[in-house]
């Protein structure tokens, strides 16, 4: 590729930057995923529990691998990432 006039050092820096961006993006997804596994296996929060997360009060309606759905007292469903519980 160098004989064609393409500088490989620029390509290396570009691929490193893209890899770093993807790594930071996947960090949040992995954090929510592993927090979901902890919640599902240890069961510190169960469906039907009345909880408070920050300023949100409500009942747990659904626990998934990446997020938990809470039904507030105003009948509003709010999806909260599992990393906020752990």
C-alpha positions as CSV (number, residue, x, y, z in Angstrom):
1,X,0.0,0.0,0.0
2,X,2.9,2.3,0.6
3,X,4.0,1.8,-3.0
4,X,0.6,3.1,-4.1
5,X,1.2,6.3,-2.1
6,X,-1.0,5.6,0.9
7,X,0.7,6.5,4.2
8,X,0.1,3.6,6.6
9,X,0.9,5.7,9.8
10,X,-2.2,7.8,9.1
11,X,-4.3,4.6,8.7
12,X,-2.9,3.3,12.0
13,X,-3.8,6.4,13.9
14,X,-7.3,6.5,12.3
15,X,-8.0,2.9,13.2
16,X,-6.7,3.4,16.7
17,X,-9.0,6.4,17.2
18,X,-12.0,4.5,15.9
19,X,-11.1,1.5,18.2
20,X,-10.9,3.9,21.2
21,X,-14.3,5.4,20.4
22,X,-15.9,2.0,20.0
23,X,-14.4,0.9,23.3
24,X,-15.8,3.9,25.2
25,X,-19.2,3.3,23.6
26,X,-19.3,-0.4,24.5
27,X,-18.2,0.3,28.1
28,X,-21.6,1.7,29.0
29,X,-23.4,-1.2,27.3
30,X,-21.2,-3.8,29.1
31,X,-21.7,-2.0,32.4
32,X,-25.5,-2.2,32.1
33,X,-25.3,-5.9,30.9
34,X,-23.2,-7.1,33.8
35,X,-25.3,-5.1,36.3
36,X,-28.4,-6.8,34.8
37,X,-26.8,-10.2,35.3
38,X,-26.1,-9.3,39.0
39,X,-29.7,-8.1,39.5
40,X,-31.2,-11.2,37.7
41,X,-29.0,-13.7,39.6
42,X,-28.8,-12.2,43.1
43,X,-32.3,-10.7,43.0
44,X,-31.7,-7.6,45.2
45,X,-34.6,-6.1,43.3
46,X,-37.7,-8.1,42.3
47,X,-40.8,-7.4,40.2
48,X,-43.4,-5.8,42.4
49,X,-40.9,-4.1,44.8
50,X,-41.5,-0.4,45.6
51,X,-38.2,1.4,45.1
52,X,-36.7,4.9,44.8
53,X,-34.0,5.7,42.4
54,X,-32.8,9.2,42.6
55,X,-36.0,11.2,42.7
56,X,-38.1,8.5,41.0
57,X,-40.5,6.5,43.2
58,X,-42.4,3.5,41.8
59,X,-43.0,-0.2,41.5
60,X,-40.7,-2.5,39.5
61,X,-42.7,-3.8,36.5
62,X,-40.0,-5.6,34.5
63,X,-36.3,-6.5,34.9
64,X,-34.4,-7.1,31.7
65,X,-30.7,-7.8,31.0
66,X,-29.8,-4.1,30.4
67,X,-32.6,-2.0,32.0
68,X,-35.4,-2.1,34.5
69,X,-38.9,-0.6,34.0
70,X,-40.5,1.2,36.9
71,X,-44.2,2.3,37.1
72,X,-44.4,5.5,39.0
73,X,-47.4,6.6,41.1
74,X,-48.6,8.7,38.2
75,X,-48.8,5.6,36.0
76,X,-45.8,6.5,33.9
77,X,-43.3,3.8,32.8
78,X,-39.7,4.8,33.2
79,X,-36.8,2.8,31.9
80,X,-33.7,2.9,34.1
81,X,-30.3,1.4,33.2
82,X,-29.3,-1.4,35.5
83,X,-26.0,0.2,36.3
84,X,-27.9,2.8,38.4
85,X,-29.0,0.0,40.8
86,X,-25.6,-1.6,41.3
